[in-house]
Amino acid sequence: MFTGIIEELGEIKELTPNGDNLNLKVKAAMVPELKIDQSVAHNGVCLTVVEIEDNTYTVTAIKETLQKTNLGDLKEGDKVNLERGMKLGDRLDGHIVQGHVDQTAICTEIQKNEGSWQFTFEYDPSLQNITIEKGSITINGVSLTVVNSKKSEFSVAIIPYTYDHTTFKYFKVGSKVNLEFDVVGKYIKRLAEINRL
């Protein structure tokens, strides 16, 4: 369980295919505090630490994860948003995030405003995921509030702190991002579908 509040940017030091899987070696300041079997969200994808060495650690993304997320597009030197699992009893500063990416989206517009940025994303509506105005959305692991919600498109407003401390500063029109839709909304939607049957 995560909150969508990014702790730091990690750097991809090495990508090693392993059958259908991909091992990612990540350099991060949090490494001394990590342990084997610990969960860390990488651009919103929950992965398990399998090896720790000096100032890097390794996680493995399986084939399904690579197909559903943007992790397969990473290159050595790329930055990723990192968050460790939340501690029981801590404040929930973002929203409930599972680290299970629902689908990807493409950035279609970046608008710089006075003191903020507005990013617009388009996603495949055939997967039946939805956003709602002022609802929660997780983009590359970052907990955000939806604005301008449409059937297959939405925007988010980014403050300077978020822009400076996450991968948002690297986004361009055409960038692929990971989306995790609001978990409460997903359960309500599923219950409504069951009741219609």
Phi and psi in degrees as GROMACS dihedral restraints (atoms count N, CA, C in turn):
[ dihedral_restraints ]
;  ai    aj    ak    al  type     phi  dphi    fc
    3     4     5     6     1  -130.3    20    10
    4     5     6     7     1   174.6    20    10
    6     7     8     9     1  -116.3    20    10
    7     8     9    10     1   -12.7    20    10
    9    10    11    12     1    82.4    20    10
   10    11    12    13     1    12.1    20    10
   12    13    14    15     1  -100.3    20    10
   13    14    15    16     1   109.5    20    10
   15    16    17    18     1   -71.2    20    10
   16    17    18    19     1   133.1    20    10
   18    19    20    21     1   -84.5    20    10
   19    20    21    22     1   -42.3    20    10
   21    22    23    24     1  -166.0    20    10
   22    23    24    25     1   168.9    20    10
   24    25    26    27     1   -96.2    20    10
   25    26    27    28     1   125.6    20    10
   27    28    29    30     1   -96.0    20    10
   28    29    30    31     1   162.6    20    10
   30    31    32    33     1  -117.3    20    10
   31    32    33    34     1   130.4    20    10
   33    34    35    36     1   -73.4    20    10
   34    35    36    37     1   116.2    20    10
   36    37    38    39     1   -96.3    20    10
   37    38    39    40     1   -28.6    20    10
   39    40    41    42     1  -158.1    20    10
   40    41    42    43     1   140.2    20    10
   42    43    44    45     1  -123.9    20    10
   43    44    45    46     1   120.4    20    10
   45    46    47    48     1  -126.1    20    10
   46    47    48    49     1   112.4    20    10
   48    49    50    51     1   -63.1    20    10
   49    50    51    52     1   143.2    20    10
   51    52    53    54     1  -141.8    20    10
   52    53    54    55     1    87.0    20    10
   54    55    56    57     1    66.6    20    10
   55    56    57    58     1  -127.8    20    10
   57    58    59    60     1   -83.7    20    10
   58    59    60    61     1    -5.9    20    10
   60    61    62    63     1   -93.7    20    10
   61    62    63    64     1   170.7    20    10
   63    64    65    66     1  -135.4    20    10
   64    65    66    67     1   122.6    20    10
   66    67    68    69     1   -89.4    20    10
   67    68    69    70     1   129.1    20    10
   69    70    71    72     1  -112.4    20    10
   70    71    72    73     1   121.3    20    10
   72    73    74    75     1   -98.1    20    10
   73    74    75    76     1   123.4    20    10
   75    76    77    78     1  -120.1    20    10
   76    77    78    79     1   132.8    20    10
   78    79    80    81     1   -96.2    20    10
   79    80    81    82     1   129.9    20    10
   81    82    83    84     1  -156.6    20    10
   82    83    84    85     1   152.0    20    10
   84    85    86    87     1   -67.8    20    10
   85    86    87    88     1   -24.5    20    10
   87    88    89    90     1   -76.9    20    10
   88    89    90    91     1    -4.9    20    10
   90    91    92    93     1   -52.5    20    10
   91    92    93    94     1   -44.1    20    10
   93    94    95    96     1   -60.3    20    10
   94    95    96    97     1   -20.8    20    10
   96    97    98    99     1   -94.7    20    10
   97    98    99   100     1    -4.9    20    10
   99   100   101   102     1   -85.2    20    10
  100   101   102   103     1   161.9    20    10
  102   103   104   105     1  -141.3    20    10
  103   104   105   106     1   158.0    20    10
  105   106   107   108     1   -58.3    20    10
  106   107   108   109     1   141.8    20    10
  108   109   110   111     1    80.7    20    10
  109   110   111   112     1     0.7    20    10
  111   112   113   114     1   -78.8    20    10
  112   113   114   115     1   145.2    20    10
  114   115   116   117     1   -90.2    20    10
  115   116   117   118     1   133.2    20    10
  117   118   119   120     1  -134.4    20    10
  118   119   120   121     1   133.8    20    10
  120   121   122   123     1   -87.1    20    10
  121   122   123   124     1   129.4    20    10
  123   124   125   126     1  -117.3    20    10
  124   125   126   127     1   109.3    20    10
  126   127   128   129     1    51.3    20    10
  127   128   129   130     1    36.4    20    10
  129   130   131   132     1    87.7    20    10
  130   131   132   133     1     1.1    20    10
  132   133   134   135     1  -101.9    20    10
  133   134   135   136     1   119.7    20    10
  135   136   137   138     1   -74.3    20    10
  136   137   138   139     1   118.3    20    10
  138   139   140   141     1  -130.4    20    10
  139   140   141   142     1   153.8    20    10
  141   142   143   144     1   -98.5    20    10
  142   143   144   145     1   132.5    20    10
  144   145   146   147     1   -69.0    20    10
  145   146   147   148     1   123.5    20    10
  147   148   149   150     1  -112.7    20    10
  148   149   150   151     1   -14.9    20    10
  150   151   152   153     1  -156.4    20    10
  151   152   153   154     1   142.9    20    10
  153   154   155   156     1  -129.2    20    10
  154   155   156   157     1   131.3    20    10
  156   157   158   159     1  -148.1    20    10
  157   158   159   160     1   117.8    20    10
  159   160   161   162     1    52.4    20    10
  160   161   162   163     1  -117.8    20    10
  162   163   164   165     1  -103.3    20    10
  163   164   165   166     1    20.8    20    10
  165   166   167   168     1  -128.9    20    10
  166   167   168   169     1   159.6    20    10
  168   169   170   171     1  -138.5    20    10
  169   170   171   172     1   161.3    20    10
  171   172   173   174     1  -121.1    20    10
  172   173   174   175     1   138.8    20    10
  174   175   176   177     1  -129.5    20    10
  175   176   177   178     1   160.6    20    10
  177   178   179   180     1  -120.4    20    10
  178   179   180   181     1   128.9    20    10
  180   181   182   183     1  -103.8    20    10
  181   182   183   184     1   125.3    20    10
  183   184   185   186     1   -82.1    20    10
  184   185   186   187     1   172.0    20    10
  186   187   188   189     1   -55.2    20    10
  187   188   189   190     1   -46.1    20    10
  189   190   191   192     1   -60.7    20    10
  190   191   192   193     1   -41.4    20    10
  192   193   194   195     1   -62.8    20    10
  193   194   195   196     1   -42.4    20    10
  195   196   197   198     1   -65.2    20    10
  196   197   198   199     1   -33.3    20    10
  198   199   200   201     1   -74.8    20    10
  199   200   201   202     1   -31.3    20    10
  201   202   203   204     1   -96.2    20    10
  202   203   204   205     1    -8.5    20    10
  204   205   206   207     1  -128.9    20    10
  205   206   207   208     1  -178.0    20    10
  207   208   209   210     1   -95.0    20    10
  208   209   210   211     1     8.2    20    10
  210   211   212   213     1   -64.6    20    10
  211   212   213   214     1   -32.4    20    10
  213   214   215   216     1   -68.2    20    10
  214   215   216   217     1   -14.4    20    10
  216   217   218   219     1   -90.6    20    10
  217   218   219   220     1    -6.8    20    10
  219   220   221   222     1   -66.6    20    10
  220   221   222   223     1   151.7    20    10
  222   223   224   225     1  -127.5    20    10
  223   224   225   226     1   158.4    20    10
  225   226   227   228     1   -58.0    20    10
  226   227   228   229     1   134.8    20    10
  228   229   230   231     1    96.7    20    10
  229   230   231   232     1   -16.4    20    10
  231   232   233   234     1   -66.3    20    10
  232   233   234   235     1   152.1    20    10
  234   235   236   237     1   -98.0    20    10
  235   236   237   238     1   146.5    20    10
  237   238   239   240     1  -132.0    20    10
  238   239   240   241     1   145.5    20    10
  240   241   242   243     1   -74.3    20    10
  241   242   243   244     1   132.3    20    10
  243   244   245   246     1  -121.0    20    10
  244   245   246   247     1   138.8    20    10
  246   247   248   249     1  -148.8    20    10
  247   248   249   250     1   129.9    20    10
  249   250   251   252     1   -81.2    20    10
  250   251   252   253     1   159.8    20    10
  252   253   254   255     1   -57.1    20    10
  253   254   255   256     1   147.7    20    10
  255   256   257   258     1   -71.7    20    10
  256   257   258   259     1   152.5    20    10
  258   259   260   261     1   -92.1    20    10
  259   260   261   262     1   138.5    20    10
  261   262   263   264     1   -62.1    20    10
  262   263   264   265     1   128.6    20    10
  264   265   266   267     1   100.1    20    10
  265   266   267   268     1   -12.1    20    10
  267   268   269   270     1   -77.5    20    10
  268   269   270   271     1   159.9    20    10
  270   271   272   273     1   -67.1    20    10
  271   272   273   274     1   144.7    20    10
  273   274   275   276     1   -95.9    20    10
  274   275   276   277     1    87.0    20    10
  276   277   278   279     1   -76.5    20    10
  277   278   279   280     1   -22.7    20    10
  279   280   281   282     1  -103.6    20    10
  280   281   282   283     1  -117.4    20    10
  282   283   284   285     1  -143.3    20    10
  283   284   285   286     1   174.5    20    10
  285   286   287   288     1   -69.3    20    10
  286   287   288   289     1   118.0    20    10
  288   289   290   291     1  -123.1    20    10
  289   290   291   292     1   129.4    20    10
  291   292   293   294     1   -90.3    20    10
  292   293   294   295     1   -20.7    20    10
  294   295   296   297     1    82.7    20    10
  295   296   297   298     1    17.5    20    10
  297   298   299   300     1  -112.9    20    10
  298   299   300   301     1   102.5    20    10
  300   301   302   303     1   -70.1    20    10
  301   302   303   304     1   132.3    20    10
  303   304   305   306     1   -84.9    20    10
  304   305   306   307     1   -40.0    20    10
  306   307   308   309     1  -172.7    20    10
  307   308   309   310     1   175.7    20    10
  309   310   311   312     1  -103.4    20    10
  310   311   312   313     1   167.6    20    10
  312   313   314   315     1  -141.7    20    10
  313   314   315   316     1   165.5    20    10
  315   316   317   318     1  -116.4    20    10
  316   317   318   319     1   133.7    20    10
  318   319   320   321     1   -71.9    20    10
  319   320   321   322     1   123.0    20    10
  321   322   323   324     1  -108.8    20    10
  322   323   324   325     1   -16.1    20    10
  324   325   326   327     1  -159.6    20    10
  325   326   327   328     1   140.2    20    10
  327   328   329   330     1  -127.9    20    10
  328   329   330   331     1   119.1    20    10
  330   331   332   333     1  -116.9    20    10
  331   332   333   334     1   120.6    20    10
  333   334   335   336     1   -88.7    20    10
  334   335   336   337     1   125.1    20    10
  336   337   338   339     1  -110.0    20    10
  337   338   339   340     1  -175.3    20    10
  339   340   341   342     1   -76.5    20    10
  340   341   342   343     1    97.8    20    10
  342   343   344   345     1    89.2    20    10
  343   344   345   346     1     8.0    20    10
  345   346   347   348     1  -160.6    20    10
  346   347   348   349     1   174.9    20    10
  348   349   350   351     1  -129.9    20    10
  349   350   351   352     1   147.7    20    10
  351   352   353   354     1  -117.4    20    10
  352   353   354   355     1   122.2    20    10
  354   355   356   357     1  -109.0    20    10
  355   356   357   358     1   133.0    20    10
  357   358   359   360     1  -112.6    20    10
  358   359   360   361     1   138.2    20    10
  360   361   362   363     1  -129.3    20    10
  361   362   363   364     1   144.1    20    10
  363   364   365   366     1  -118.3    20    10
  364   365   366   367     1   136.4    20    10
  366   367   368   369     1  -134.3    20    10
  367   368   369   370     1   162.8    20    10
  369   370   371   372     1   -73.9    20    10
  370   371   372   373     1   113.0    20    10
  372   373   374   375     1   -75.2    20    10
  373   374   375   376     1   -11.2    20    10
  375   376   377   378     1   -67.3    20    10
  376   377   378   379     1   -16.6    20    10
  378   379   380   381     1   -83.4    20    10
  379   380   381   382     1     0.3    20    10
  381   382   383   384     1    67.2    20    10
  382   383   384   385     1    19.1    20    10
  384   385   386   387     1   -83.0    20    10
  385   386   387   388     1   149.9    20    10
  387   388   389   390     1  -135.2    20    10
  388   389   390   391     1   153.4    20    10
  390   391   392   393     1  -117.7    20    10
  391   392   393   394     1   158.8    20    10
  393   394   395   396     1  -130.7    20    10
  394   395   396   397     1   148.7    20    10
  396   397   398   399     1   -55.9    20    10
  397   398   399   400     1   127.9    20    10
  399   400   401   402     1    68.4    20    10
  400   401   402   403     1    11.8    20    10
  402   403   404   405     1   -84.6    20    10
  403   404   405   406     1   175.5    20    10
  405   406   407   408     1   -92.4    20    10
  406   407   408   409     1   147.2    20    10
  408   409   410   411     1  -146.3    20    10
  409   410   411   412     1   147.8    20    10
  411   412   413   414     1  -114.2    20    10
  412   413   414   415     1   122.7    20    10
  414   415   416   417     1  -117.0    20    10
  415   416   417   418     1   118.2    20    10
  417   418   419   420     1    48.9    20    10
  418   419   420   421     1    37.3    20    10
  420   421   422   423     1    86.7    20    10
  421   422   423   424     1    -2.0    20    10
  423   424   425   426     1   -94.6    20    10
  424   425   426   427     1   123.9    20    10
  426   427   428   429     1   -74.3    20    10
  427   428   429   430     1   122.2    20    10
  429   430   431   432     1  -139.9    20    10
  430   431   432   433     1   167.7    20    10
  432   433   434   435     1  -107.9    20    10
  433   434   435   436     1   133.8    20    10
  435   436   437   438     1   -76.1    20    10
  436   437   438   439     1   136.3    20    10
  438   439   440   441     1  -127.2    20    10
  439   440   441   442     1   155.3    20    10
  441   442   443   444     1    53.6    20    10
  442   443   444   445     1    52.3    20    10
  444   445   446   447     1   -72.4    20    10
  445   446   447   448     1   128.2    20    10
  447   448   449   450     1  -131.0    20    10
  448   449   450   451     1   179.8    20    10
  450   451   452   453     1   -58.2    20    10
  451   452   453   454     1   -44.8    20    10
  453   454   455   456     1  -128.5    20    10
  454   455   456   457     1    19.7    20    10
  456   457   458   459     1  -151.7    20    10
  457   458   459   460     1   147.7    20    10
  459   460   461   462     1  -156.5    20    10
  460   461   462   463     1   166.4    20    10
  462   463   464   465     1  -125.7    20    10
  463   464   465   466     1   161.1    20    10
  465   466   467   468     1  -135.5    20    10
  466   467   468   469     1   148.3    20    10
  468   469   470   471     1  -101.5    20    10
  469   470   471   472     1   132.9    20    10
  471   472   473   474     1  -116.6    20    10
  472   473   474   475     1   124.9    20    10
  474   475   476   477     1   -81.5    20    10
  475   476   477   478     1   161.2    20    10
  477   478   479   480     1   -55.6    20    10
  478   479   480   481     1   -38.5    20    10
  480   481   482   483     1   -61.2    20    10
  481   482   483   484     1   -47.0    20    10
  483   484   485   486     1   -63.8    20    10
  484   485   486   487     1   -42.3    20    10
  486   487   488   489     1   -58.9    20    10
  487   488   489   490     1   -44.8    20    10
  489   490   491   492     1   -74.5    20    10
  490   491   492   493     1   -27.6    20    10
  492   493   494   495     1  -108.7    20    10
  493   494   495   496     1    10.8    20    10
  495   496   497   498     1  -136.6    20    10
  496   497   498   499     1   180.0    20    10
  498   499   500   501     1   -75.1    20    10
  499   500   501   502     1    -1.4    20    10
  501   502   503   504     1   -56.3    20    10
  502   503   504   505     1   -32.8    20    10
  504   505   506   507     1   -67.0    20    10
  505   506   507   508     1   -14.8    20    10
  507   508   509   510     1   -98.8    20    10
  508   509   510   511     1    -7.8    20    10
  510   511   512   513     1   -67.7    20    10
  511   512   513   514     1   145.3    20    10
  513   514   515   516     1  -132.3    20    10
  514   515   516   517     1   165.9    20    10
  516   517   518   519     1   -60.2    20    10
  517   518   519   520     1   127.4    20    10
  519   520   521   522     1   102.9    20    10
  520   521   522   523     1   -11.7    20    10
  522   523   524   525     1   -63.7    20    10
  523   524   525   526     1   138.2    20    10
  525   526   527   528     1   -94.8    20    10
  526   527   528   529     1   132.6    20    10
  528   529   530   531     1  -127.0    20    10
  529   530   531   532     1   159.2    20    10
  531   532   533   534     1   -90.5    20    10
  532   533   534   535     1   137.2    20    10
  534   535   536   537     1  -117.9    20    10
  535   536   537   538     1   132.9    20    10
  537   538   539   540     1  -121.1    20    10
  538   539   540   541     1   116.3    20    10
  540   541   542   543     1   -77.6    20    10
  541   542   543   544     1   159.0    20    10
  543   544   545   546     1   -56.5    20    10
  544   545   546   547     1   125.2    20    10
  546   547   548   549     1   -63.6    20    10
  547   548   549   550     1   -38.1    20    10
  549   550   551   552     1   -65.5    20    10
  550   551   552   553     1   -43.7    20    10
  552   553   554   555     1   -61.2    20    10
  553   554   555   556     1   -37.1    20    10
  555   556   557   558     1   -65.6    20    10
  556   557   558   559     1   -40.5    20    10
  558   559   560   561     1   -68.7    20    10
  559   560   561   562     1   -40.5    20    10
  561   562   563   564     1   -63.0    20    10
  562   563   564   565     1   -43.6    20    10
  564   565   566   567     1   -60.6    20    10
  565   566   567   568     1   -43.4    20    10
  567   568   569   570     1   -65.9    20    10
  568   569   570   571     1   -41.9    20    10
  570   571   572   573     1   -62.2    20    10
  571   572   573   574     1   -39.6    20    10
  573   574   575   576     1   -64.3    20    10
  574   575   576   577     1   -38.3    20    10
  576   577   578   579     1   -65.0    20    10
  577   578   579   580     1   -42.7    20    10
  579   580   581   582     1   -63.6    20    10
  580   581   582   583     1   -40.9    20    10
  582   583   584   585     1   -67.3    20    10
  583   584   585   586     1   -24.0    20    10
  585   586   587   588     1   -77.7    20    10
  586   587   588   589     1   -20.6    20    10
